[in-house]
Amino acid sequence: METSRSCVCTKAGGDLRIHTCGDDYFLYFAYGSNLLRERILLRNPSATFHTVASLQDFKLVFGCHQGRTSSYWHGSTATIVQKAGDEVWGVVWKMNTSNLNSLNKQEGVEDGIYSPIEVTVHTQDGRVLTCRSYQMNDCVYDLTSPQYKKVICMGAKQNGLPIDYLKKLDAIETNNYSGTVLIFEEIEAAIKETEKTVD
């Protein structure tokens, strides 16, 4: 059985850097579109499933950075905010540090959209892990697109998140956007490829 070593982000000089514990990987807690395996692998091919975990005293919300709608998703995207007594479920991915830049780019770190943060999550078998995650800056709450919601719900089901949490995700209100969402089409194509391989 693998011993879980927490190779985590450590703050250095005000920035969040990766401490690799002698191994070239880090743990990333995903709670939004990166719950879905096919989505995270599009830009971060080293990601491998590590475990399901919950982040206590945080709440999942949807918003736009400075009120600007995501051009990728045509609606708001997920972030987390502190809220006592609430919890956010997600997936911990084990990732090679070679994918740190691609993950930061996906999260819009250079543009100031999201900032990397360090979170402590609890696994279903009682382990405590320290992971890298991301939180939106200057978040203005808004509705997400049905396509973004669908990706989150698919990822949550794919990884067996608790039933009550799945119901919460299913109840998310959307902006009813019905146009083309290129990233969603890319994800759907990746899912079809995966299904072909399985067959």
Sequence and secondary structure as in RCSB ss.txt:
>XXXX:A:sequence
METSRSCVCTKAGGDLRIHTCGDDYFLYFAYGSNLLRERILLRNPSATFHTVASLQDFKLVFGCHQGRTSSYWHG
STATIVQKAGDEVWGVVWKMNTSNLNSLNKQEGVEDGIYSPIEVTVHTQDGRVLTCRSYQMNDCVYDLTSPQYKK
VICMGAKQNGLPIDYLKKLDAIETNNYSGTVLIFEEIEAAIKETEKTVD
>XXXX:A:secstr
        EEEETTEEEE  TTSSEEEEEE SGGGSHHHHHHH TT EEEEEEEEEEEEEEEEEETT  BTTTTB
BEEEEEEEEEEEEEEEEEEEEGGGHHHHHHHTTTTTTSEEEEEEEEEETTS EEEEEEEEESSEEE  B HHHHH
HHHHHHHHTT  HHHHHHHHT  B    S  HHHHHHHHHHHHHHHHH 
